[in-house]
Amino acid sequence: MDAFSRADAQHFNNVLALQTRLRYYLVVQPNNKITNQVDTPQRTFIEQARRAQIINAAIEVLAEFGYVNTSFTRIAKQAGISPSLISYHFKNKEELTAKVLESISEDRRSYVQKQIAHQTSALDKLRITLEADLANMGTHPHRFQAMVEVLFGMRGVKGSMVYLGDHDDPALVIVQDILELGQKNGEFKNFDVKSMAIIIDGARDTFLAQLALRPGFNLEVFSKTLITFALQAVVKENHV
């Protein structure tokens, strides 16, 4: 049964690759006479699921081995597929790990935005943002580790870090926007918004970066401590 399962899985992968390759040449190639309507393939549900499987495997490998030691071979082993199948969906390690960062960042941003969507006060938005984000990322430490590995590991042609230049992390932008709102509506004190956002976000991310490596760290205690600190630092006394 085991031998049959492996053979069956390989057959499925081969068929999927063949179908996708045929679809590419029939639909996407710019000089193809059948159609020249799109430049980017519309992925099937199976293709989307396969890419998600690869991205999730890459997250685990990045968290365990680091950016430098991450390879298609290790990701394929984690996912239980062949390296050639990864190469079909992602042209190189840089493209795949960039997608990992995009996926984690967007999931993180959208999760927080959903939690604060119906809140009207900046105080409640800030409190819930920190509480929800720490709960979400703190209970998925490998995702945060993978994100950090890509942020610090991916380098440009001159050796500089690709994502830590003018790029603002979406999680930082959310905090900054809330602080600006609080000052505009009179809830928050007068302070430099960018600096305060970096202080709050830096404390949060420093904790998350170490959480998986230090079992003694208490997520709930830190969350309450950071929220108390942040609110005391920014909220006017008559709004507490």
SULGIVEN-V764364 format. One record per residue. N is the residue number from 0. RES is the residue in three letters. PHI is phi in radians with two decimals (* if undefined). Layout:
<<N,RES,PHI> <N,RES,PHI>>
This chain:
<<0,MET,*> <1,ASP,-1.10> <2,ALA,-1.10> <3,PHE,-1.11> <4,SER,-1.12> <5,ARG,-1.13> <6,ALA,-1.13> <7,ASP,-1.14> <8,ALA,-1.13> <9,GLN,-1.12> <10,HIS,-1.09> <11,PHE,-1.04> <12,ASN,-1.09> <13,ASN,-1.14> <14,VAL,-1.13> <15,LEU,-1.05> <16,ALA,-1.10> <17,LEU,-1.14> <18,GLN,-1.08> <19,THR,-1.16> <20,ARG,-1.12> <21,LEU,-1.12> <22,ARG,-1.10> <23,TYR,-1.08> <24,TYR,-1.25> <25,LEU,-1.46> <26,VAL,-1.97> <27,VAL,-1.68> <28,GLN,-0.96> <29,PRO,-1.10> <30,ASN,-1.70> <31,ASN,-1.27> <32,LYS,-1.42> <33,ILE,-1.19> <34,THR,-2.73> <35,ASN,-2.38> <36,GLN,-1.66> <37,VAL,-2.31> <38,ASP,-1.83> <39,THR,-2.11> <40,PRO,-1.18> <41,GLN,-1.48> <42,ARG,-1.32> <43,THR,-1.29> <44,PHE,-1.06> <45,ILE,-1.17> <46,GLU,-1.12> <47,GLN,-1.09> <48,ALA,-1.15> <49,ARG,-1.15> <50,ARG,-1.10> <51,ALA,-1.11> <52,GLN,-1.07> <53,ILE,-1.15> <54,ILE,-1.09> <55,ASN,-1.11> <56,ALA,-1.16> <57,ALA,-1.10> <58,ILE,-1.04> <59,GLU,-1.13> <60,VAL,-1.19> <61,LEU,-1.03> <62,ALA,-1.17> <63,GLU,-1.49> <64,PHE,-1.91> <65,GLY,1.49> <66,TYR,-1.10> <67,VAL,-1.05> <68,ASN,-1.63> <69,THR,-1.41> <70,SER,-2.53> <71,PHE,-1.05> <72,THR,-1.12> <73,ARG,-1.19> <74,ILE,-1.15> <75,ALA,-1.07> <76,LYS,-1.10> <77,GLN,-1.11> <78,ALA,-1.49> <79,GLY,1.30> <80,ILE,-2.30> <81,SER,-1.56> <82,PRO,-1.01> <83,SER,-1.12> <84,LEU,-1.21> <85,ILE,-1.15> <86,SER,-1.07> <87,TYR,-1.21> <88,HIS,-1.55> <89,PHE,-2.34> <90,LYS,-1.23> <91,ASN,-2.79> <92,LYS,-1.06> <93,GLU,-1.11> <94,GLU,-1.14> <95,LEU,-1.15> <96,THR,-1.23> <97,ALA,-1.12> <98,LYS,-1.19> <99,VAL,-1.04> <100,LEU,-1.08> <101,GLU,-1.07> <102,SER,-1.12> <103,ILE,-1.14> <104,SER,-1.09> <105,GLU,-1.20> <106,ASP,-1.07> <107,ARG,-1.13> <108,ARG,-1.10> <109,SER,-1.16> <110,TYR,-1.10> <111,VAL,-1.16> <112,GLN,-1.04> <113,LYS,-1.14> <114,GLN,-1.24> <115,ILE,-1.86> <116,ALA,-1.00> <117,HIS,-1.77> <118,GLN,-1.48> <119,THR,-1.84> <120,SER,-1.52> <121,ALA,-1.15> <122,LEU,-1.03> <123,ASP,-1.17> <124,LYS,-1.08> <125,LEU,-1.19> <126,ARG,-1.05> <127,ILE,-1.22> <128,THR,-1.01> <129,LEU,-1.17> <130,GLU,-1.11> <131,ALA,-1.20> <132,ASP,-1.17> <133,LEU,-1.14> <134,ALA,-1.15> <135,ASN,-1.19> <136,MET,-1.29> <137,GLY,-1.21> <138,THR,-1.62> <139,HIS,-2.31> <140,PRO,-1.07> <141,HIS,-1.13> <142,ARG,-1.16> <143,PHE,-1.21> <144,GLN,-1.04> <145,ALA,-1.09> <146,MET,-1.08> <147,VAL,-1.11> <148,GLU,-1.06> <149,VAL,-1.23> <150,LEU,-1.02> <151,PHE,-1.66> <152,GLY,-1.58> <153,MET,-1.32> <154,ARG,-2.13> <155,GLY,-1.42> <156,VAL,-1.13> <157,LYS,-1.66> <158,GLY,1.58> <159,SER,-1.42> <160,MET,-1.26> <161,VAL,-1.18> <162,TYR,-1.76> <163,LEU,-1.98> <164,GLY,-1.63> <165,ASP,-1.53> <166,HIS,-1.36> <167,ASP,-1.74> <168,ASP,-1.12> <169,PRO,-0.96> <170,ALA,-1.14> <171,LEU,-1.21> <172,VAL,-1.08> <173,ILE,-1.05> <174,VAL,-1.08> <175,GLN,-1.09> <176,ASP,-1.10> <177,ILE,-1.18> <178,LEU,-1.12> <179,GLU,-1.12> <180,LEU,-1.07> <181,GLY,-1.08> <182,GLN,-1.26> <183,LYS,-1.17> <184,ASN,-1.62> <185,GLY,1.50> <186,GLU,-1.38> <187,PHE,-1.85> <188,LYS,-1.21> <189,ASN,-1.56> <190,PHE,-2.72> <191,ASP,-1.33> <192,VAL,-1.07> <193,LYS,-1.07> <194,SER,-1.12> <195,MET,-1.15> <196,ALA,-1.08> <197,ILE,-1.15> <198,ILE,-1.11> <199,ILE,-1.16> <200,ASP,-1.13> <201,GLY,-1.13> <202,ALA,-1.12> <203,ARG,-1.08> <204,ASP,-1.24> <205,THR,-1.10> <206,PHE,-1.12> <207,LEU,-1.08> <208,ALA,-1.16> <209,GLN,-1.74> <210,LEU,-1.00> <211,ALA,-1.21> <212,LEU,-1.63> <213,ARG,-2.23> <214,PRO,-1.02> <215,GLY,-1.32> <216,PHE,-1.18> <217,ASN,-1.90> <218,LEU,-1.10> <219,GLU,-1.15> <220,VAL,-1.13> <221,PHE,-1.11> <222,SER,-1.01> <223,LYS,-1.12> <224,THR,-1.15> <225,LEU,-1.15> <226,ILE,-1.09> <227,THR,-1.06> <228,PHE,-1.05> <229,ALA,-1.10> <230,LEU,-1.19> <231,GLN,-1.13> <232,ALA,-1.32> <233,VAL,-2.00> <234,VAL,-1.48> <235,LYS,-1.13> <236,GLU,-1.01> <237,ASN,-1.36> <238,HIS,-1.97> <239,VAL,-1.28>>
